[in-house]
Amino acid sequence: MELTTLPSTPPAPTPAPAPDLAKTEVGSYFVANYPPFSTWSAEHKRAIVDALDRPPAGTTATPLGL
């Protein structure tokens, strides 16, 4: 009976293929904001700035803590 020796280190894993960014679509990846950036437009900028400058409705001036 002949014994076969195993290699001392396992073979390197095959690298994953690079993603084809041309094929990504809305909803393909986790998005950390809502609505997604793809729906944002310059026409909404004034409303966004105004909303950020206003204190929250129905509350007293409380500093925001993150």
N, CA, C and O atoms as a GROMACS GRO file, in nm:
protein
  264
    1MET      N    1   0.085  -0.117   0.000
    1MET     CA    2   0.000   0.000   0.000
    1MET      C    3   0.089   0.123   0.000
    1MET      O    4   0.182   0.133   0.079
    2GLU      N    5   0.059   0.215  -0.089
    2GLU     CA    6   0.140   0.335  -0.101
    2GLU      C    7   0.065   0.453  -0.038
    2GLU      O    8  -0.054   0.472  -0.065
    3LEU      N    9   0.133   0.533   0.045
    3LEU     CA   10   0.073   0.649   0.109
    3LEU      C   11   0.098   0.774   0.024
    3LEU      O   12   0.206   0.792  -0.032
    4THR      N   13  -0.002   0.858   0.016
    4THR     CA   14   0.010   0.984  -0.056
    4THR      C   15   0.018   1.096   0.044
    4THR      O   16  -0.063   1.103   0.137
    5THR      N   17   0.114   1.184   0.027
    5THR     CA   18   0.125   1.295   0.121
    5THR      C   19   0.040   1.412   0.069
    5THR      O   20   0.032   1.436  -0.051
    6LEU      N   21  -0.020   1.482   0.162
    6LEU     CA   22  -0.101   1.599   0.130
    6LEU      C   23  -0.013   1.723   0.128
    6LEU      O   24   0.086   1.727   0.202
    7PRO      N   25  -0.045   1.823   0.048
    7PRO     CA   26   0.034   1.946   0.050
    7PRO      C   27   0.022   2.012   0.186
    7PRO      O   28  -0.081   2.001   0.253
    8SER      N   29   0.127   2.081   0.227
    8SER     CA   30   0.127   2.142   0.360
    8SER      C   31   0.038   2.266   0.367
    8SER      O   32  -0.006   2.303   0.475
    9THR      N   33   0.012   2.329   0.255
    9THR     CA   34  -0.078   2.445   0.254
    9THR      C   35  -0.186   2.421   0.149
    9THR      O   36  -0.159   2.366   0.043
   10PRO      N   37  -0.308   2.462   0.180
   10PRO     CA   38  -0.415   2.441   0.083
   10PRO      C   39  -0.395   2.534  -0.038
   10PRO      O   40  -0.330   2.637  -0.026
   11PRO      N   41  -0.450   2.497  -0.150
   11PRO     CA   42  -0.436   2.583  -0.268
   11PRO      C   43  -0.509   2.715  -0.246
   11PRO      O   44  -0.606   2.722  -0.171
   12ALA      N   45  -0.461   2.819  -0.310
   12ALA     CA   46  -0.523   2.952  -0.297
   12ALA      C   47  -0.662   2.949  -0.359
   12ALA      O   48  -0.682   2.887  -0.463
   13PRO      N   49  -0.758   3.017  -0.295
   13PRO     CA   50  -0.893   3.018  -0.353
   13PRO      C   51  -0.895   3.096  -0.483
   13PRO      O   52  -0.816   3.189  -0.504
   14THR      N   53  -0.986   3.058  -0.569
   14THR     CA   54  -1.002   3.128  -0.696
   14THR      C   55  -1.070   3.262  -0.668
   14THR      O   56  -1.175   3.264  -0.605
   15PRO      N   57  -1.012   3.375  -0.714
   15PRO     CA   58  -1.075   3.504  -0.686
   15PRO      C   59  -1.210   3.516  -0.756
   15PRO      O   60  -1.230   3.462  -0.864
   16ALA      N   61  -1.301   3.588  -0.691
   16ALA     CA   62  -1.433   3.610  -0.750
   16ALA      C   63  -1.420   3.702  -0.870
   16ALA      O   64  -1.335   3.791  -0.872
   17PRO      N   65  -1.501   3.680  -0.970
   17PRO     CA   66  -1.494   3.769  -1.087
   17PRO      C   67  -1.536   3.911  -1.050
   17PRO      O   68  -1.620   3.930  -0.962
   18ALA      N   69  -1.478   4.008  -1.116
   18ALA     CA   70  -1.512   4.149  -1.090
   18ALA      C   71  -1.656   4.173  -1.131
   18ALA      O   72  -1.702   4.121  -1.232
   19PRO      N   73  -1.729   4.253  -1.050
   19PRO     CA   74  -1.868   4.279  -1.088
   19PRO      C   75  -1.876   4.362  -1.215
   19PRO      O   76  -1.791   4.447  -1.241
   20ASP      N   77  -1.978   4.335  -1.293
   20ASP     CA   78  -1.998   4.412  -1.416
   20ASP      C   79  -2.089   4.530  -1.380
   20ASP      O   80  -2.211   4.516  -1.374
   21LEU      N   81  -2.028   4.647  -1.357
   21LEU     CA   82  -2.103   4.763  -1.312
   21LEU      C   83  -2.201   4.814  -1.417
   21LEU      O   84  -2.295   4.887  -1.383
   22ALA      N   85  -2.181   4.778  -1.540
   22ALA     CA   86  -2.274   4.821  -1.644
   22ALA      C   87  -2.409   4.753  -1.630
   22ALA      O   88  -2.508   4.800  -1.686
   23LYS      N   89  -2.416   4.642  -1.557
   23LYS     CA   90  -2.540   4.567  -1.544
   23LYS      C   91  -2.618   4.598  -1.417
   23LYS      O   92  -2.724   4.540  -1.395
   24THR      N   93  -2.569   4.688  -1.332
   24THR     CA   94  -2.642   4.717  -1.209
   24THR      C   95  -2.766   4.799  -1.240
   24THR      O   96  -2.769   4.878  -1.334
   25GLU      N   97  -2.868   4.778  -1.159
   25GLU     CA   98  -2.994   4.848  -1.176
   25GLU      C   99  -3.041   4.900  -1.041
   25GLU      O  100  -2.988   4.860  -0.938
   26VAL      N  101  -3.139   4.988  -1.043
   26VAL     CA  102  -3.197   5.036  -0.919
   26VAL      C  103  -3.248   4.916  -0.841
   26VAL      O  104  -3.317   4.831  -0.897
   27GLY      N  105  -3.214   4.908  -0.716
   27GLY     CA  106  -3.256   4.796  -0.633
   27GLY      C  107  -3.157   4.682  -0.630
   27GLY      O  108  -3.181   4.584  -0.560
   28SER      N  109  -3.045   4.690  -0.704
   28SER     CA  110  -2.948   4.583  -0.706
   28SER      C  111  -2.865   4.576  -0.578
   28SER      O  112  -2.814   4.470  -0.542
   29TYR      N  113  -2.852   4.688  -0.512
   29TYR     CA  114  -2.766   4.696  -0.394
   29TYR      C  115  -2.843   4.757  -0.279
   29TYR      O  116  -2.942   4.826  -0.298
   30PHE      N  117  -2.793   4.730  -0.156
   30PHE     CA  118  -2.851   4.793  -0.038
   30PHE      C  119  -2.828   4.943  -0.045
   30PHE      O  120  -2.716   4.988  -0.071
   31VAL      N  121  -2.932   5.021  -0.024
   31VAL     CA  122  -2.921   5.166  -0.025
   31VAL      C  123  -2.950   5.215   0.116
   31VAL      O  124  -3.050   5.177   0.176
   32ALA      N  125  -2.862   5.300   0.169
   32ALA     CA  126  -2.875   5.346   0.307
   32ALA      C  127  -2.953   5.475   0.318
   32ALA      O  128  -2.946   5.542   0.421
   33ASN      N  129  -3.026   5.513   0.217
   33ASN     CA  130  -3.107   5.633   0.226
   33ASN      C  131  -3.241   5.608   0.157
   33ASN      O  132  -3.253   5.522   0.070
   34TYR      N  133  -3.339   5.686   0.197
   34TYR     CA  134  -3.469   5.678   0.131
   34TYR      C  135  -3.521   5.818   0.114
   34TYR      O  136  -3.519   5.894   0.211
   35PRO      N  137  -3.567   5.858   0.000
   35PRO     CA  138  -3.568   5.781  -0.123
   35PRO      C  139  -3.427   5.763  -0.179
   35PRO      O  140  -3.336   5.837  -0.141
   36PRO      N  141  -3.408   5.667  -0.267
   36PRO     CA  142  -3.275   5.643  -0.322
   36PRO      C  143  -3.223   5.763  -0.400
   36PRO      O  144  -3.301   5.842  -0.453
   37PHE      N  145  -3.093   5.775  -0.406
   37PHE     CA  146  -3.030   5.887  -0.476
   37PHE      C  147  -3.079   5.900  -0.620
   37PHE      O  148  -3.084   6.011  -0.673
   38SER      N  149  -3.115   5.792  -0.682
   38SER     CA  150  -3.158   5.798  -0.822
   38SER      C  151  -3.285   5.880  -0.840
   38SER      O  152  -3.316   5.920  -0.953
   39THR      N  153  -3.361   5.905  -0.734
   39THR     CA  154  -3.483   5.984  -0.745
   39THR      C  155  -3.462   6.130  -0.708
   39THR      O  156  -3.555   6.210  -0.724
   40TRP      N  157  -3.344   6.168  -0.660
   40TRP     CA  158  -3.318   6.306  -0.619
   40TRP      C  159  -3.298   6.393  -0.742
   40TRP      O  160  -3.248   6.347  -0.845
   41SER      N  161  -3.338   6.519  -0.730
   41SER     CA  162  -3.313   6.613  -0.839
   41SER      C  163  -3.289   6.751  -0.781
   41SER      O  164  -3.322   6.778  -0.666
   42ALA      N  165  -3.230   6.838  -0.861
   42ALA     CA  166  -3.196   6.973  -0.817
   42ALA      C  167  -3.321   7.054  -0.784
   42ALA      O  168  -3.314   7.146  -0.702
   43GLU      N  169  -3.435   7.022  -0.844
   43GLU     CA  170  -3.557   7.099  -0.818
   43GLU      C  171  -3.606   7.085  -0.673
   43GLU      O  172  -3.683   7.169  -0.626
   44HIS      N  173  -3.563   6.981  -0.602
   44HIS     CA  174  -3.604   6.959  -0.463
   44HIS      C  175  -3.509   7.024  -0.361
   44HIS      O  176  -3.538   7.023  -0.241
   45LYS      N  177  -3.400   7.078  -0.407
   45LYS     CA  178  -3.297   7.129  -0.315
   45LYS      C  179  -3.351   7.236  -0.220
   45LYS      O  180  -3.322   7.230  -0.101
   46ARG      N  181  -3.427   7.331  -0.269
   46ARG     CA  182  -3.478   7.440  -0.185
   46ARG      C  183  -3.567   7.385  -0.073
   46ARG      O  184  -3.555   7.428   0.041
   47ALA      N  185  -3.655   7.291  -0.105
   47ALA     CA  186  -3.744   7.232  -0.004
   47ALA      C  187  -3.664   7.156   0.100
   47ALA      O  188  -3.700   7.158   0.218
   48ILE      N  189  -3.558   7.089   0.059
   48ILE     CA  190  -3.475   7.014   0.154
   48ILE      C  191  -3.402   7.109   0.249
   48ILE      O  192  -3.401   7.087   0.370
   49VAL      N  193  -3.342   7.214   0.194
   49VAL     CA  194  -3.271   7.312   0.277
   49VAL      C  195  -3.368   7.378   0.375
   49VAL      O  196  -3.335   7.396   0.492
   50ASP      N  197  -3.487   7.415   0.328
   50ASP     CA  198  -3.587   7.476   0.416
   50ASP      C  199  -3.626   7.381   0.530
   50ASP      O  200  -3.638   7.424   0.644
   51ALA      N  201  -3.647   7.255   0.499
   51ALA     CA  202  -3.684   7.157   0.602
   51ALA      C  203  -3.574   7.138   0.704
   51ALA      O  204  -3.602   7.121   0.823
   52LEU      N  205  -3.449   7.141   0.661
   52LEU     CA  206  -3.338   7.125   0.756
   52LEU      C  207  -3.320   7.247   0.844
   52LEU      O  208  -3.269   7.236   0.956
   53ASP      N  209  -3.360   7.364   0.795
   53ASP     CA  210  -3.346   7.488   0.872
   53ASP      C  211  -3.459   7.509   0.973
   53ASP      O  212  -3.444   7.589   1.065
   54ARG      N  213  -3.571   7.438   0.959
   54ARG     CA  214  -3.685   7.454   1.049
   54ARG      C  215  -3.669   7.365   1.172
   54ARG      O  216  -3.616   7.255   1.162
   55PRO      N  217  -3.716   7.413   1.288
   55PRO     CA  218  -3.719   7.324   1.405
   55PRO      C  219  -3.829   7.219   1.385
   55PRO      O  220  -3.923   7.244   1.310
   56PRO      N  221  -3.818   7.105   1.449
   56PRO     CA  222  -3.923   7.001   1.435
   56PRO      C  223  -4.058   7.056   1.476
   56PRO      O  224  -4.068   7.131   1.573
   57ALA      N  225  -4.163   7.021   1.404
   57ALA     CA  226  -4.297   7.069   1.434
   57ALA      C  227  -4.346   7.014   1.567
   57ALA      O  228  -4.328   6.896   1.596
   58GLY      N  229  -4.408   7.102   1.648
   58GLY     CA  230  -4.469   7.059   1.774
   58GLY      C  231  -4.372   7.028   1.886
   58GLY      O  232  -4.410   6.964   1.984
   59THR      N  233  -4.248   7.070   1.875
   59THR     CA  234  -4.152   7.045   1.981
   59THR      C  235  -4.083   7.175   2.020
   59THR      O  236  -4.085   7.273   1.945
   60THR      N  237  -4.022   7.174   2.135
   60THR     CA  238  -3.941   7.287   2.174
   60THR      C  239  -3.804   7.272   2.114
   60THR      O  240  -3.768   7.164   2.066
   61ALA      N  241  -3.728   7.378   2.115
   61ALA     CA  242  -3.593   7.372   2.055
   61ALA      C  243  -3.505   7.280   2.138
   61ALA      O  244  -3.459   7.316   2.246
   62THR      N  245  -3.484   7.160   2.087
   62THR     CA  246  -3.399   7.060   2.152
   62THR      C  247  -3.284   7.029   2.059
   62THR      O  248  -3.307   6.998   1.941
   63PRO      N  249  -3.160   7.036   2.109
   63PRO     CA  250  -3.049   7.002   2.020
   63PRO      C  251  -3.055   6.856   1.977
   63PRO      O  252  -3.096   6.768   2.052
   64LEU      N  253  -3.013   6.834   1.855
   64LEU     CA  254  -3.011   6.698   1.801
   64LEU      C  255  -2.885   6.628   1.846
   64LEU      O  256  -2.776   6.683   1.832
   65GLY      N  257  -2.897   6.509   1.898
   65GLY     CA  258  -2.780   6.432   1.938
   65GLY      C  259  -2.774   6.304   1.856
   65GLY      O  260  -2.873   6.233   1.844
   66LEU      N  261  -2.660   6.278   1.802
   66LEU     CA  262  -2.643   6.156   1.724
   66LEU      C  263  -2.553   6.061   1.797
   66LEU      O  264  -2.526   5.951   1.748
   0.00000   0.00000   0.00000
